[in-house]
Amino acid sequence: MDPLVAKGVDLIRESEKTLVFTGAGLSTESGIPDFRSPGGVWDKYDPSDFYFQKFLSDEKAREKYWEMSSEFYQGMKDAVPNRAHLAIAELEGKGKLLAIVTQNVDRLHHKAGNSPDKIIEIHGTTFSVSCLSCKKGYDRDEIEERLRSGIKVPHCDDCSGILKPDTISFGQAMPEDKMAQSLAHARTCDLCIVLGSSLVVYPAASVPIQAVEAGAKLMIINRDETPLDPHAALTIHDSVAKILGQIMVKLLH
């Protein structure tokens, strides 16, 4: 067995409360494009067009936002969990999983079979839409129907307020309850596994930092280096699906 994989097996085997922290590098292996990587969403669109204050104040910005978001949603809607998502579900099945804190908005942890109460979507989800005024919620596909019918900027049926997918935009406040819950888990876990995250987006990246500061061991599986690599008990720069899949095969047999 690869010694790095063996080390990963040992770390999970010794853990009783594993916190999993996932980023875009997990979803790219299910065919969902990364925003930041070459060929990603920000190669086609200018991120400065999508700041929250601009979305609130400018109808044209909202039109451009919905164009980008709808294109992104169509690619995400039919994506299926990869081997790493299924491995995390297996981790829950073994009674090891404390929680998943995910930066991803694609619901693939739900599709993989993890319990919804174990999943904290720290950047929200693209699968639902809410009115920013009265908070009325909508299923995303209902709003997509309106966009396909020619409506460029959908509005709330009840109050005519601004509708927005339930994702966190640049300049938009993070959900305080989800951040607090994530940091509480970070303080109580004994192992934090980072999967497919560059760990440069804050405040989300403060979650694994908090785990390390509280004494948890850190495992990082990511194609590229991260700022927390020097603090990790194990770092593997490779495919998340491949490596976590190999670790779980050894754990389960």
Secondary structure as GFF3:
##gff-version 3
##sequence-region A 1 253
A	DSSP	alpha_helix	3	14	.	.	.	ID=ss1
A	DSSP	beta_strand	18	22	.	.	.	ID=ss2
A	DSSP	alpha_helix	24	27	.	.	.	ID=ss3
A	DSSP	three_ten_helix	28	30	.	.	.	ID=ss4
A	DSSP	alpha_helix	41	44	.	.	.	ID=ss5
A	DSSP	three_ten_helix	47	50	.	.	.	ID=ss6
A	DSSP	alpha_helix	52	57	.	.	.	ID=ss7
A	DSSP	alpha_helix	59	77	.	.	.	ID=ss8
A	DSSP	alpha_helix	83	93	.	.	.	ID=ss9
A	DSSP	beta_strand	97	102	.	.	.	ID=ss10
A	DSSP	alpha_helix	108	112	.	.	.	ID=ss11
A	DSSP	three_ten_helix	116	118	.	.	.	ID=ss12
A	DSSP	beta_strand	119	121	.	.	.	ID=ss13
A	DSSP	beta_strand	124	131	.	.	.	ID=ss14
A	DSSP	beta_strand	137	139	.	.	.	ID=ss15
A	DSSP	alpha_helix	140	148	.	.	.	ID=ss16
A	DSSP	beta_strand	163	167	.	.	.	ID=ss17
A	DSSP	alpha_helix	176	188	.	.	.	ID=ss18
A	DSSP	beta_strand	191	195	.	.	.	ID=ss19
A	DSSP	alpha_helix	206	213	.	.	.	ID=ss20
A	DSSP	beta_strand	217	221	.	.	.	ID=ss21
A	DSSP	three_ten_helix	229	231	.	.	.	ID=ss22
A	DSSP	beta_strand	234	236	.	.	.	ID=ss23
A	DSSP	alpha_helix	240	252	.	.	.	ID=ss24
###
